[in-house]
Amino acid sequence: MRRLLLWFAGHAWLASHVPRWGFARRGVKRFMPGEEFSSGLPAAAVAHYEEVIAASAGIRSEISVKPTQLGLDIDPAAAYSNLERLADTAARSASFVWLDMEGSAYTDATLDLYVRLRAGHRNTGICLQAYLHRTAADVARLLPLEPAIRLVKGAYAEPREIAFGSRHDVDANYLALCAFVMTEVKRKRLRLVLGTHDVRLIEQVWRFGEALDMQRSQIEINMLYGIRTDEQVKLARAGFAMKVLIAYGDAWYAWYLRRLAERPANVLFALRQILP
Ligand SMILES: Cc1cc2nc3c(=O)[nH]c(=O)nc-3n(C[C@H](O)[C@H](O)[C@H](O)COP(=O)(O)OP(=O)(O)OC[C@H]3O[C@@H](n4cnc5c(N)ncnc54)[C@H](O)[C@@H]3O)c2cc1C
């Protein structure tokens, strides 16, 4: 099921047609409040993100962008200058820019963008995926930059040669990566954000923090809008630093399919919205 949904997610014809079907749009509502910024959500371009930064000044918001949306596929130099422009705008509003991590075809290019960007822009971070074998080495490469890393399990269909295949191995690597960097988090030489809804894993990471006499507020957690909202509230009330990532925009098709692939029960939920 997961592989099939991820195949649908990468299919160009489906991506251009499905979003126009009214019944498909109904199914997506649970995870995205809408397609327009006016309804709580923006679209995808540098000028637009600048508007978002300006519009959300004062609420300590952060933006998260896919490098291919900024042109990485077409011209990496242009993507870099777009990112720089966004990072400068964000800095003026005391905001922060995250680079999403896409499929493995973009991992090297995204890391290269980040290494260049971080040198002059402290208000930038990068997402790394625990399912990739290479991630420990990538973390080690980034540590001297005192980076900001959002650690996720990984949402794309990757071959076994480069990615852990079983949930157990991905979780074990996630935990190992957190153990590896936790003293750096404590010393504030690394901003680590746990990008996961896996509350059991978060508790295990917190045990490392507790052992190092850290405060709950030093553990940052990000979850997606509409997923485990009850846990988001509980963790925030318990004192953890919790933020919710709200995705929006009309290019929702592949994003939505990846959310369905993460939890088969979502497929039933989506079908219930679609069927009369
Ligand atoms: C803030 C944030 C940013 C992210 N950015 C990226 C990125 O840049 N690149 C990337 O590859 N991936 C990204 N992801 C997605 C990530 O890689 C995982 O695919 C996704 O978070 C599901 O894995 P999990 O860590 O929640 O753990 P899982 O083990 O998949 O889930 C743990 C539990 O959470 C619940 N849950 C998880 N997913 C869903 C869902 N879709 N619907 C309903 N319940 C669910 C279930 O109860 C499940 O048992 C991001 C995730 C988050 C939270």
The ligand as an SDF file (V2000), in Angstrom:
LIG
                    3D

 53 58  0  0  0  0  0  0  0  0999 V2000
    7.2330   18.7390   11.0180 C   0  0  0  0  0  0  0  0  0  0  0  0
    7.5140   17.6670   10.0170 C   0  0  0  0  0  0  0  0  0  0  0  0
    8.2650   17.9560    8.8960 C   0  0  0  0  0  0  0  0  0  0  0  0
    8.5540   16.9570    7.9750 C   0  0  0  0  0  0  0  0  0  0  0  0
    9.3640   17.2420    6.9070 N   0  0  0  0  0  0  0  0  0  0  0  0
    9.7680   16.2440    6.1010 C   0  0  0  0  0  0  0  0  0  0  0  0
   10.7180   16.4770    5.0800 C   0  0  0  0  0  0  0  0  0  0  0  0
   11.1930   17.6070    4.8690 O   0  0  0  0  0  0  0  0  0  0  0  0
   11.1220   15.4150    4.3260 N   0  0  0  0  0  0  0  0  0  0  0  0
   10.6150   14.1550    4.5330 C   0  0  0  0  0  0  0  0  0  0  0  0
   11.0430   13.2130    3.8450 O   0  0  0  0  0  0  0  0  0  0  0  0
    9.6790   13.9140    5.4600 N   0  0  0  0  0  0  0  0  0  0  0  0
    9.2410   14.9230    6.2490 C   0  0  0  0  0  0  0  0  0  0  0  0
    8.3010   14.6670    7.2120 N   0  0  0  0  0  0  0  0  0  0  0  0
    7.5690   13.3840    7.2090 C   0  0  0  0  0  0  0  0  0  0  0  0
    8.3240   12.2920    7.9570 C   0  0  0  0  0  0  0  0  0  0  0  0
    9.4540   11.8830    7.2330 O   0  0  0  0  0  0  0  0  0  0  0  0
    7.4170   11.0640    8.1640 C   0  0  0  0  0  0  0  0  0  0  0  0
    7.0620   10.5260    6.9140 O   0  0  0  0  0  0  0  0  0  0  0  0
    6.1520   11.3500    8.9330 C   0  0  0  0  0  0  0  0  0  0  0  0
    6.3770   12.2540    9.9730 O   0  0  0  0  0  0  0  0  0  0  0  0
    5.5710   10.0340    9.5400 C   0  0  0  0  0  0  0  0  0  0  0  0
    6.4900    9.4480   10.3890 O   0  0  0  0  0  0  0  0  0  0  0  0
    6.4660    9.6260   11.9900 P   0  0  0  0  0  0  0  0  0  0  0  0
    7.8100   10.1110   12.4000 O   0  0  0  0  0  0  0  0  0  0  0  0
    5.3610   10.4780   12.4080 O   0  0  0  0  0  0  0  0  0  0  0  0
    6.3900    8.1520   12.5650 O   0  0  0  0  0  0  0  0  0  0  0  0
    5.4070    6.9440   12.2510 P   0  0  0  0  0  0  0  0  0  0  0  0
    6.0250    5.7630   12.8950 O   0  0  0  0  0  0  0  0  0  0  0  0
    5.0830    6.8740   10.7890 O   0  0  0  0  0  0  0  0  0  0  0  0
    4.1110    7.3570   13.0130 O   0  0  0  0  0  0  0  0  0  0  0  0
    3.9900    7.3550   14.4280 C   0  0  0  0  0  0  0  0  0  0  0  0
    2.5100    7.4720   14.7520 C   0  0  0  0  0  0  0  0  0  0  0  0
    2.0590    8.7800   14.3550 O   0  0  0  0  0  0  0  0  0  0  0  0
    0.8020    8.6870   13.7260 C   0  0  0  0  0  0  0  0  0  0  0  0
    0.9540    9.1420   12.3210 N   0  0  0  0  0  0  0  0  0  0  0  0
    2.0860    9.2640   11.6160 C   0  0  0  0  0  0  0  0  0  0  0  0
    1.8350    9.7130   10.3690 N   0  0  0  0  0  0  0  0  0  0  0  0
    0.5130    9.8630   10.3060 C   0  0  0  0  0  0  0  0  0  0  0  0
   -0.3700   10.2910    9.2860 C   0  0  0  0  0  0  0  0  0  0  0  0
    0.0710   10.6700    8.0830 N   0  0  0  0  0  0  0  0  0  0  0  0
   -1.6920   10.3270    9.5730 N   0  0  0  0  0  0  0  0  0  0  0  0
   -2.1700    9.9710   10.7810 C   0  0  0  0  0  0  0  0  0  0  0  0
   -1.3840    9.5430   11.7850 N   0  0  0  0  0  0  0  0  0  0  0  0
   -0.0740    9.4920   11.5460 C   0  0  0  0  0  0  0  0  0  0  0  0
    0.3480    7.2640   13.8140 C   0  0  0  0  0  0  0  0  0  0  0  0
   -0.4390    7.1030   14.9720 O   0  0  0  0  0  0  0  0  0  0  0  0
    1.6300    6.5050   13.9500 C   0  0  0  0  0  0  0  0  0  0  0  0
    1.4740    5.2830   14.6460 O   0  0  0  0  0  0  0  0  0  0  0  0
    8.0160   15.6510    8.1450 C   0  0  0  0  0  0  0  0  0  0  0  0
    7.2650   15.3590    9.2740 C   0  0  0  0  0  0  0  0  0  0  0  0
    7.0020   16.3360   10.2050 C   0  0  0  0  0  0  0  0  0  0  0  0
    6.1980   15.9870   11.4160 C   0  0  0  0  0  0  0  0  0  0  0  0
  1  2  1  0
  2  3  1  0
  2 52  2  0
  3  4  2  0
  4  5  1  0
  4 50  1  0
  5  6  2  0
  6  7  1  0
  6 13  1  0
  7  8  2  0
  7  9  1  0
  9 10  1  0
 10 11  2  0
 10 12  1  0
 12 13  2  0
 13 14  1  0
 14 15  1  0
 14 50  1  0
 15 16  1  0
 16 17  1  0
 16 18  1  0
 18 19  1  0
 18 20  1  0
 20 21  1  0
 20 22  1  0
 22 23  1  0
 23 24  1  0
 24 25  2  0
 24 26  1  0
 24 27  1  0
 27 28  1  0
 28 29  2  0
 28 30  1  0
 28 31  1  0
 31 32  1  0
 32 33  1  0
 33 34  1  0
 33 48  1  0
 34 35  1  0
 35 36  1  0
 35 46  1  0
 36 37  1  0
 36 45  1  0
 37 38  2  0
 38 39  1  0
 39 40  1  0
 39 45  2  0
 40 41  1  0
 40 42  2  0
 42 43  1  0
 43 44  2  0
 44 45  1  0
 46 47  1  0
 46 48  1  0
 48 49  1  0
 50 51  2  0
 51 52  1  0
 52 53  1  0
M  END
$$$$
